[in-house]
Amino acid sequence: DITASAGANGSIAPTGTVWVAHGGWTNFAIGPFPGYYISNLLVDAASVGVTNNYIFANVTNAGHTIDVSFAVKRFPLAVTTPYGTAIPAGVTTNDWNTFISASIVGSPVVVGGATQYVCVGWSGTGDVPSSGVGTNCSFTLMSASTLAWQWRTQMWLSVGVSGYGSVGATNGWQEAGTNLSVTATPSNGYHFAGWTGDVPPANTNDNPLIL
């Protein structure tokens, strides 16, 4: 007789107690369930390594055993971001079928008071959705995957008037690379005298001013 057993994460067939004629043979087929792999095979309490099948040949003694162990597959998740704090961050190794709730903390990130970076979404490979918007992303990890958080750059525009009149723009964050047309309108009894500022070509008399 040969007693066969497997853990809960795979199968061995036949299982239980198998009777073999004296001098006969029998084959055991071993298979892991999805997300698992064969980690070890013990025959008569001695490891024989990893195999998908095992043959008992020329059986002449009783009381043999065959036991198989399975382990969960593990996969890397690589997360990158140029700004903010990513959760999770860097490269982590996770069990197959692990639910991941990824997020960015600290968006927008203001640098020097005049530039800010805003997380707008992500791009991904593997089990991460290929693209999305926002600062949260959830998925179930079943293969090697990557998650890259995407950001946009904004600049602070500050406008003001010296004298009496108005400017057709307001203080606020502007997308980097945005083209702006700013018009100065003098009050009655005044005339437009020019621009000053640190955004080229601000030191000009053009009206409207194209930035």
Accessible surface in RSA format (square Angstrom, percent):
REM  Atomic radii and reference values for relative SASA: ProtOr
REM  Chains: A
REM  Algorithm: Lee & Richards
REM  Probe-radius: 1.40
REM  Slices: 20
REM RES _ NUM      All-atoms   Total-Side   Main-Chain    Non-polar    All polar
REM                ABS   REL    ABS   REL    ABS   REL    ABS   REL    ABS   REL
RES ASP A   1    38.01  26.6  29.32  29.2   8.69  20.5   1.11   2.6  36.90  36.8
RES ILE A   2     0.17   0.1   0.17   0.1   0.00   0.0   0.17   0.1   0.00   0.0
RES THR A   3    56.35  40.1  55.68  56.5   0.67   1.6  41.13  55.2  15.22  23.0
RES ALA A   4     3.51   3.2   0.00   0.0   3.51   8.0   0.00   0.0   3.51   9.3
RES SER A   5    47.61  40.2  45.08  60.2   2.53   5.8  37.99  80.9   9.61  13.5
RES ALA A   6    37.22  34.2   5.71   8.8  31.51  71.7   8.99  12.7  28.23  74.8
RES GLY A   7    41.68  51.4   0.00   N/A  41.68  51.4  33.11  90.9   8.57  19.2
RES ALA A   8    94.21  86.6  61.53  94.9  32.69  74.4  73.07 102.9  21.14  56.0
RES ASN A   9    50.64  34.9  50.22  48.5   0.41   1.0   0.40   1.0  50.24  48.6
RES GLY A  10     6.43   7.9   0.00   N/A   6.43   7.9   0.00   0.0   6.43  14.4
RES SER A  11    54.04  45.7  50.91  67.9   3.13   7.2  31.23  66.5  22.81  32.0
RES ILE A  12     8.37   4.8   0.86   0.6   7.52  18.1   0.87   0.6   7.50  20.4
RES ALA A  13    56.61  52.1  52.91  81.6   3.70   8.4  53.33  75.1   3.28   8.7
RES PRO A  14    56.05  40.9  48.72  44.4   7.34  26.7  55.71  46.0   0.34   2.1
RES THR A  15    92.58  65.8  74.84  75.9  17.73  42.3  60.56  81.3  32.01  48.4
RES GLY A  16    32.46  40.0   0.00   N/A  32.46  40.0  32.31  88.7   0.15   0.3
RES THR A  17    75.13  53.4  47.37  48.0  27.76  66.2  23.14  31.1  51.98  78.6
RES VAL A  18    24.87  16.4  22.19  20.1   2.68   6.5  24.87  21.6   0.00   0.0
RES TRP A  19   197.53  79.3 170.47  82.5  27.06  63.5 150.17  80.1  47.36  76.8
RES VAL A  20    28.79  18.9   6.61   6.0  22.18  53.4  11.38   9.9  17.41  47.2
RES ALA A  21    79.52  73.1  59.23  91.4  20.29  46.2  70.58  99.4   8.95  23.7
RES HIS A  22   152.61  83.4 119.22  82.9  33.39  85.4  86.67  89.3  65.95  76.7
RES GLY A  23    36.43  44.9   0.00   N/A  36.43  44.9  13.63  37.4  22.80  51.1
RES GLY A  24    19.64  24.2   0.00   N/A  19.64  24.2  19.54  53.6   0.10   0.2
RES TRP A  25   164.11  65.9 145.69  70.5  18.42  43.2 115.06  61.4  49.04  79.6
RES THR A  26    22.30  15.9  19.39  19.7   2.91   6.9   7.50  10.1  14.80  22.4
RES ASN A  27    55.98  38.6  44.70  43.2  11.27  27.1  13.48  32.4  42.49  41.1
RES PHE A  28     0.00   0.0   0.00   0.0   0.00   0.0   0.00   0.0   0.00   0.0
RES ALA A  29    52.89  48.6  49.95  77.1   2.94   6.7  50.30  70.8   2.59   6.8
RES ILE A  30    10.39   5.9   0.00   0.0  10.39  25.0   1.29   0.9   9.10  24.7
RES GLY A  31    24.14  29.8   0.00   N/A  24.14  29.8  21.79  59.8   2.35   5.3
RES PRO A  32    53.12  38.7  33.31  30.4  19.81  72.0  33.31  27.5  19.81 123.1
RES PHE A  33    93.58  46.8  91.55  56.7   2.03   5.3  92.16  55.9   1.42   4.1
RES PRO A  34   106.98  78.0  92.10  84.0  14.88  54.1 104.11  86.0   2.87  17.9
RES GLY A  35     6.30   7.8   0.00   N/A   6.30   7.8   0.27   0.7   6.03  13.5
RES TYR A  36    52.61  24.6  49.86  28.4   2.75   7.2  14.61  11.0  37.99  46.8
RES TYR A  37    99.45  46.4  99.05  56.4   0.40   1.0  62.90  47.3  36.54  45.0
RES ILE A  38     9.55   5.4   4.00   3.0   5.55  13.4   4.00   2.9   5.55  15.1
RES SER A  39    47.09  39.8  25.22  33.7  21.87  50.4  20.71  44.1  26.38  37.0
RES ASN A  40    46.18  31.8  45.49  44.0   0.70   1.7  14.47  34.8  31.71  30.7
RES LEU A  41     0.00   0.0   0.00   0.0   0.00   0.0   0.00   0.0   0.00   0.0
RES LEU A  42    57.79  32.2  57.79  41.3   0.00   0.0  57.79  40.6   0.00   0.0
RES VAL A  43    13.17   8.7   9.89   9.0   3.28   7.9   9.89   8.6   3.28   8.9
RES ASP A  44    68.26  47.8  46.85  46.6  21.41  50.6  32.65  76.8  35.61  35.5
RES ALA A  45    88.47  81.3  59.58  91.9  28.89  65.7  63.89  90.0  24.58  65.1
RES ALA A  46    58.38  53.7  53.12  82.0   5.26  12.0  58.38  82.2   0.00   0.0
RES SER A  47    72.29  61.1  41.30  55.1  30.98  71.4  29.33  62.5  42.96  60.2
RES VAL A  48    64.29  42.3  31.27  28.3  33.02  79.6  41.44  36.0  22.85  62.0
RES GLY A  49    33.13  40.9   0.00   N/A  33.13  40.9  30.82  84.6   2.30   5.2
RES VAL A  50    98.89  65.1  67.11  60.8  31.79  76.6  67.11  58.3  31.79  86.2
RES THR A  51    43.79  31.1  35.66  36.1   8.13  19.4  27.17  36.5  16.61  25.1
RES ASN A  52    97.05  66.9  90.83  87.8   6.22  15.0  20.40  49.1  76.64  74.1
RES ASN A  53    74.95  51.7  70.03  67.7   4.91  11.8   7.39  17.8  67.56  65.3
RES TYR A  54    61.08  28.5  58.71  33.4   2.37   6.2  29.29  22.0  31.79  39.2
RES ILE A  55    93.65  53.3  75.81  56.5  17.84  43.0  75.81  54.6  17.84  48.4
RES PHE A  56    14.60   7.3  12.12   7.5   2.48   6.5  14.60   8.9   0.00   0.0
RES ALA A  57    72.11  66.3  49.03  75.7  23.08  52.5  49.03  69.0  23.08  61.1
RES ASN A  58   106.77  73.6  93.98  90.8  12.79  30.8  27.71  66.7  79.06  76.4
RES VAL A  59    11.27   7.4   7.68   6.9   3.60   8.7  11.06   9.6   0.22   0.6
RES THR A  60    69.34  49.3  46.58  47.2  22.76  54.2  29.00  38.9  40.34  61.0
RES ASN A  61    99.74  68.8  92.70  89.6   7.04  17.0  20.95  50.4  78.79  76.2
RES ALA A  62    82.34  75.7  51.55  79.6  30.79  70.0  53.45  75.3  28.89  76.5
RES GLY A  63    52.46  64.7   0.00   N/A  52.46  64.7  28.14  77.2  24.32  54.5
RES HIS A  64    35.73  19.5  34.85  24.2   0.88   2.2  28.26  29.1   7.47   8.7
RES THR A  65    49.57  35.3  49.57  50.2   0.00   0.0  42.08  56.5   7.48  11.3
RES ILE A  66     0.00   0.0   0.00   0.0   0.00   0.0   0.00   0.0   0.00   0.0
RES ASP A  67    50.40  35.3  49.39  49.2   1.01   2.4  18.64  43.9  31.76  31.7
RES VAL A  68     6.30   4.1   0.00   0.0   6.30  15.2   0.18   0.2   6.12  16.6
RES SER A  69    54.05  45.7  50.39  67.3   3.66   8.4  21.68  46.2  32.37  45.3
RES PHE A  70    25.97  13.0   1.21   0.7  24.76  64.4   1.21   0.7  24.76  70.9
RES ALA A  71    31.42  28.9  26.48  40.9   4.94  11.2  31.42  44.2   0.00   0.0
RES VAL A  72    38.42  25.3  32.73  29.6   5.69  13.7  32.73  28.4   5.69  15.4
RES LYS A  73    84.84  41.4  83.32  51.1   1.53   3.6  30.65  27.6  54.20  57.7
RES ARG A  74   138.67  58.2 113.07  57.6  25.60  61.0  42.47  58.0  96.20  58.3
RES PHE A  75    43.94  22.0  43.90  27.2   0.04   0.1  43.94  26.6   0.00   0.0
RES PRO A  76    58.58  42.7  58.45  53.3   0.13   0.5  58.45  48.3   0.13   0.8
RES LEU A  77     0.05   0.0   0.05   0.0   0.00   0.0   0.05   0.0   0.00   0.0
RES ALA A  78    29.08  26.7  27.84  43.0   1.23   2.8  27.84  39.2   1.23   3.3
RES VAL A  79     7.95   5.2   0.47   0.4   7.48  18.0   0.47   0.4   7.48  20.3
RES THR A  80    83.86  59.6  79.21  80.3   4.65  11.1  72.23  97.0  11.64  17.6
RES THR A  81    42.71  30.4  13.87  14.1  28.84  68.7  16.03  21.5  26.68  40.3
RES PRO A  82    92.37  67.3  55.62  50.7  36.75 133.6  68.12  56.2  24.25 150.7
RES TYR A  83    70.72  33.0  63.27  36.0   7.45  19.4  40.20  30.2  30.52  37.6
RES GLY A  84    35.37  43.6   0.00   N/A  35.37  43.6   8.69  23.8  26.68  59.8
RES THR A  85    80.14  57.0  76.75  77.8   3.39   8.1  46.49  62.4  33.65  50.9
RES ALA A  86     8.16   7.5   1.58   2.4   6.58  15.0   1.58   2.2   6.58  17.4
RES ILE A  87    89.44  50.9  88.63  66.0   0.81   2.0  89.24  64.3   0.20   0.5
RES PRO A  88    32.97  24.0  26.22  23.9   6.75  24.5  32.74  27.0   0.23   1.4
RES ALA A  89    61.74  56.8  45.45  70.1  16.28  37.0  45.82  64.5  15.91  42.2
RES GLY A  90    37.80  46.6   0.00   N/A  37.80  46.6  33.55  92.1   4.25   9.5
RES VAL A  91   108.55  71.4  76.84  69.6  31.71  76.4  76.84  66.8  31.71  86.0
RES THR A  92    45.11  32.1  39.84  40.4   5.27  12.6  44.04  59.2   1.07   1.6
RES THR A  93    72.44  51.5  54.33  55.1  18.10  43.1  27.97  37.6  44.47  67.2
RES ASN A  94    22.62  15.6  19.48  18.8   3.15   7.6   3.67   8.8  18.95  18.3
RES ASP A  95    59.58  41.7  56.85  56.6   2.74   6.5  12.05  28.4  47.54  47.4
RES TRP A  96    51.14  20.5  43.41  21.0   7.73  18.2  34.94  18.6  16.20  26.3
RES ASN A  97    81.31  56.1  65.11  62.9  16.20  39.0   4.01   9.7  77.30  74.7
RES THR A  98    43.08  30.6  36.46  37.0   6.62  15.8  34.96  47.0   8.12  12.3
RES PHE A  99   132.44  66.3 112.02  69.4  20.43  53.2 112.02  67.9  20.43  58.5
RES ILE A 100    15.14   8.6  13.70  10.2   1.45   3.5  15.14  10.9   0.00   0.0
RES SER A 101    74.88  63.3  55.50  74.1  19.38  44.6  25.67  54.7  49.20  68.9
RES ALA A 102     0.50   0.5   0.20   0.3   0.29   0.7   0.20   0.3   0.29   0.8
RES SER A 103    23.66  20.0  23.66  31.6   0.00   0.0  12.76  27.2  10.90  15.3
RES ILE A 104    12.37   7.0   0.00   0.0  12.37  29.8   0.00   0.0  12.37  33.6
RES VAL A 105    81.36  53.5  77.06  69.8   4.30  10.4  80.28  69.8   1.08   2.9
RES GLY A 106    46.45  57.3   0.00   N/A  46.45  57.3  35.94  98.6  10.51  23.5
RES SER A 107    37.36  31.6   5.70   7.6  31.66  72.9   3.40   7.2  33.96  47.6
RES PRO A 108    71.84  52.4  55.80  50.9  16.05  58.3  55.80  46.1  16.05  99.7
RES VAL A 109    38.35  25.2  35.40  32.0   2.95   7.1  38.35  33.3   0.00   0.0
RES VAL A 110    80.13  52.7  52.31  47.4  27.82  67.0  52.31  45.5  27.82  75.5
RES VAL A 111    79.38  52.2  73.05  66.1   6.34  15.3  76.15  66.2   3.24   8.8
RES GLY A 112    82.78 102.1   0.00   N/A  82.78 102.1  44.63 122.5  38.15  85.4
RES GLY A 113    53.23  65.6   0.00   N/A  53.23  65.6  31.71  87.0  21.52  48.2
RES ALA A 114    54.41  50.0  53.08  81.9   1.33   3.0  53.09  74.8   1.32   3.5
RES THR A 115    28.08  20.0  28.08  28.5   0.00   0.0   8.08  10.9  19.99  30.2
RES GLN A 116    13.21   7.4  13.21   9.7   0.00   0.0   0.00   0.0  13.21  10.0
RES TYR A 117    37.65  17.6  37.65  21.4   0.00   0.0   5.53   4.2  32.12  39.6
RES VAL A 118    25.74  16.9  25.74  23.3   0.00   0.0  25.74  22.4   0.00   0.0
RES CYS A 119     9.00   6.8   0.00   0.0   9.00  21.1   0.00   0.0   9.00   9.7
RES VAL A 120    48.37  31.8  38.42  34.8   9.95  24.0  43.42  37.7   4.95  13.4
RES GLY A 121     2.49   3.1   0.00   N/A   2.49   3.1   2.49   6.8   0.00   0.0
RES TRP A 122    25.62  10.3  21.22  10.3   4.39  10.3  21.22  11.3   4.39   7.1
RES SER A 123    44.30  37.4  43.41  57.9   0.89   2.1  30.41  64.8  13.89  19.5
RES GLY A 124    12.39  15.3   0.00   N/A  12.39  15.3   1.71   4.7  10.68  23.9
RES THR A 125    79.13  56.3  72.07  73.1   7.06  16.8  73.01  98.1   6.12   9.2
RES GLY A 126    55.03  67.9   0.00   N/A  55.03  67.9  18.09  49.6  36.94  82.7
RES ASP A 127    46.43  32.5  28.07  27.9  18.36  43.4   8.55  20.1  37.88  37.8
RES VAL A 128     5.61   3.7   0.00   0.0   5.61  13.5   0.18   0.2   5.43  14.7
RES PRO A 129    57.18  41.7  45.24  41.2  11.95  43.4  57.15  47.2   0.03   0.2
RES SER A 130    86.72  73.3  73.05  97.5  13.67  31.5  42.99  91.6  43.73  61.3
RES SER A 131    80.38  67.9  64.01  85.4  16.37  37.7  31.61  67.3  48.77  68.3
RES GLY A 132    25.69  31.7   0.00   N/A  25.69  31.7  17.91  49.2   7.78  17.4
RES VAL A 133   129.73  85.4 116.18 105.2  13.55  32.6 116.18 101.0  13.55  36.7
RES GLY A 134    32.57  40.2   0.00   N/A  32.57  40.2  30.53  83.8   2.04   4.6
RES THR A 135    41.89  29.8  38.69  39.2   3.20   7.6  17.94  24.1  23.95  36.2
RES ASN A 136    99.48  68.6  88.28  85.3  11.20  27.0  31.22  75.1  68.26  66.0
RES CYS A 137     5.48   4.1   0.48   0.5   5.00  11.7   4.51  11.4   0.97   1.0
RES SER A 138    61.53  52.0  38.21  51.0  23.32  53.7  20.80  44.3  40.73  57.1
RES PHE A 139    14.64   7.3   4.75   2.9   9.89  25.7  14.64   8.9   0.00   0.0
RES THR A 140    53.23  37.9  43.53  44.1   9.70  23.1  21.45  28.8  31.78  48.0
RES LEU A 141     0.17   0.1   0.17   0.1   0.00   0.0   0.17   0.1   0.00   0.0
RES MET A 142    83.43  43.2  72.84  48.2  10.59  25.2  43.68  37.1  39.75  52.7
RES SER A 143    40.64  34.3  40.64  54.2   0.00   0.0  34.40  73.3   6.24   8.7
RES ALA A 144    58.98  54.2  44.50  68.7  14.48  32.9  44.89  63.2  14.09  37.3
RES SER A 145     4.97   4.2   0.00   0.0   4.97  11.4   0.99   2.1   3.98   5.6
RES THR A 146    60.53  43.1  60.53  61.4   0.00   0.0  51.73  69.5   8.80  13.3
RES LEU A 147     0.83   0.5   0.00   0.0   0.83   2.1   0.26   0.2   0.57   1.5
RES ALA A 148    31.95  29.4  31.71  48.9   0.24   0.6  31.71  44.7   0.24   0.6
RES TRP A 149     6.88   2.8   0.23   0.1   6.65  15.6   0.00   0.0   6.88  11.2
RES GLN A 150    74.35  41.6  72.97  53.3   1.39   3.3  24.31  51.8  50.04  38.0
RES TRP A 151    37.33  15.0   4.09   2.0  33.24  78.1   4.17   2.2  33.16  53.8
RES ARG A 152   102.14  42.9  96.37  49.1   5.77  13.7  35.13  48.0  67.00  40.6
RES THR A 153    43.37  30.8  37.20  37.7   6.17  14.7  15.03  20.2  28.33  42.8
RES GLN A 154    17.76   9.9  17.76  13.0   0.00   0.0   0.00   0.0  17.76  13.5
RES MET A 155    88.36  45.8  88.25  58.4   0.12   0.3  79.86  67.9   8.50  11.3
RES TRP A 156   107.60  43.2  86.36  41.8  21.24  49.9  74.08  39.5  33.51  54.4
RES LEU A 157    21.39  11.9  19.91  14.2   1.48   3.7  21.39  15.0   0.00   0.0
RES SER A 158    80.75  68.2  54.07  72.2  26.68  61.5  24.90  53.0  55.85  78.2
RES VAL A 159    40.87  26.9  20.73  18.8  20.14  48.5  26.53  23.1  14.33  38.9
RES GLY A 160    64.00  78.9   0.00   N/A  64.00  78.9  36.55 100.3  27.45  61.5
RES VAL A 161    73.65  48.5  34.72  31.4  38.93  93.8  38.96  33.8  34.69  94.1
RES SER A 162   120.68 102.0  82.77 110.5  37.91  87.3  49.28 104.9  71.40 100.0
RES GLY A 163    54.28  66.9   0.00   N/A  54.28  66.9  26.20  71.9  28.07  62.9
RES TYR A 164   144.31  67.4 132.62  75.5  11.69  30.4  86.70  65.2  57.61  71.0
RES GLY A 165    29.11  35.9   0.00   N/A  29.11  35.9   6.43  17.6  22.68  50.8
RES SER A 166    63.73  53.9  58.64  78.3   5.10  11.7  41.54  88.4  22.20  31.1
RES VAL A 167    29.43  19.4  10.04   9.1  19.39  46.7  10.68   9.3  18.75  50.9
RES GLY A 168    57.93  71.4   0.00   N/A  57.93  71.4  35.83  98.3  22.09  49.5
RES ALA A 169    28.27  26.0   9.30  14.3  18.97  43.1  19.45  27.4   8.81  23.3
RES THR A 170   109.27  77.7 102.16 103.6   7.10  16.9  75.04 100.8  34.22  51.7
RES ASN A 171    81.98  56.5  58.20  56.2  23.78  57.3  12.38  29.8  69.60  67.3
RES GLY A 172    15.76  19.4   0.00   N/A  15.76  19.4  15.76  43.2   0.00   0.0
RES TRP A 173    79.17  31.8  53.71  26.0  25.46  59.8  37.71  20.1  41.46  67.3
RES GLN A 174    50.97  28.5  49.31  36.0   1.66   3.9  10.09  21.5  40.88  31.0
RES GLU A 175    68.94  39.6  63.58  48.1   5.36  12.8  48.70  94.2  20.24  16.5
RES ALA A 176    49.37  45.4  24.06  37.1  25.31  57.6  26.68  37.6  22.69  60.1
RES GLY A 177    79.29  97.8   0.00   N/A  79.29  97.8  43.52 119.4  35.77  80.1
RES THR A 178    58.10  41.3  34.14  34.6  23.96  57.1  34.38  46.2  23.73  35.9
RES ASN A 179   130.73  90.2 106.73 103.1  24.00  57.8  25.43  61.2 105.30 101.8
RES LEU A 180    42.31  23.6  39.31  28.1   3.00   7.5  42.31  29.7   0.00   0.0
RES SER A 181    69.96  59.1  43.13  57.6  26.83  61.8  32.59  69.4  37.37  52.4
RES VAL A 182     4.76   3.1   4.76   4.3   0.00   0.0   4.76   4.1   0.00   0.0
RES THR A 183    60.29  42.9  59.02  59.8   1.27   3.0  41.86  56.2  18.43  27.9
RES ALA A 184    13.22  12.2   9.79  15.1   3.44   7.8   9.79  13.8   3.44   9.1
RES THR A 185    76.76  54.6  74.22  75.2   2.54   6.0  53.39  71.7  23.37  35.3
RES PRO A 186    54.36  39.6  35.91  32.7  18.45  67.1  39.54  32.6  14.82  92.1
RES SER A 187    49.60  41.9  37.96  50.7  11.63  26.8  27.47  58.5  22.13  31.0
RES ASN A 188   154.14 106.3 129.82 125.5  24.32  58.6  39.48  95.0 114.66 110.8
RES GLY A 189    83.71 103.2   0.00   N/A  83.71 103.2  42.83 117.5  40.87  91.5
RES TYR A 190   115.85  54.1  95.83  54.5  20.02  52.1  69.73  52.4  46.12  56.9
RES HIS A 191   146.93  80.3 131.13  91.1  15.79  40.4  94.11  97.0  52.82  61.5
RES PHE A 192    54.14  27.1  31.96  19.8  22.17  57.7  36.04  21.8  18.10  51.8
RES ALA A 193    88.61  81.5  52.62  81.2  36.00  81.9  59.92  84.4  28.69  76.0
RES GLY A 194    28.89  35.6   0.00   N/A  28.89  35.6   6.28  17.2  22.61  50.6
RES TRP A 195    36.59  14.7  26.89  13.0   9.70  22.8  28.94  15.4   7.65  12.4
RES THR A 196   126.14  89.7 101.08 102.5  25.06  59.7  68.64  92.2  57.50  86.9
RES GLY A 197    43.62  53.8   0.00   N/A  43.62  53.8  30.61  84.0  13.01  29.1
RES ASP A 198   136.61  95.7 104.60 104.1  32.01  75.7  50.18 118.1  86.43  86.2
RES VAL A 199    64.44  42.4  63.34  57.3   1.10   2.6  64.33  55.9   0.11   0.3
RES PRO A 200   114.75  83.6  97.16  88.6  17.60  64.0 101.79  84.0  12.97  80.6
RES PRO A 201    76.39  55.7  68.82  62.7   7.57  27.5  76.39  63.1   0.00   0.0
RES ALA A 202     7.10   6.5   6.50  10.0   0.61   1.4   6.50   9.2   0.61   1.6
RES ASN A 203   117.01  80.7  85.50  82.6  31.51  75.9  35.47  85.4  81.54  78.8
RES THR A 204    32.88  23.4  21.32  21.6  11.56  27.5  19.29  25.9  13.59  20.5
RES ASN A 205   110.70  76.3  95.53  92.3  15.17  36.5  29.27  70.4  81.43  78.7
RES ASP A 206    89.33  62.6  83.41  83.0   5.92  14.0  19.34  45.5  69.99  69.8
RES ASN A 207    62.05  42.8  26.92  26.0  35.13  84.6   9.66  23.2  52.39  50.6
RES PRO A 208    62.63  45.6  57.25  52.2   5.38  19.6  57.25  47.3   5.38  33.4
RES LEU A 209     8.20   4.6   8.20   5.9   0.00   0.0   8.20   5.8   0.00   0.0
RES ILE A 210   102.98  58.6  94.66  70.5   8.32  20.0  94.66  68.2   8.32  22.6
RES LEU A 211    39.27  21.9  14.64  10.5  24.63  61.9  39.27  27.6   0.00   0.0
END  Absolute sums over single chains surface
CHAIN  1 A    11914.4       8714.9       3199.4       7061.8       4852.6
END  Absolute sums over all chains
TOTAL         11914.4       8714.9       3199.4       7061.8       4852.6
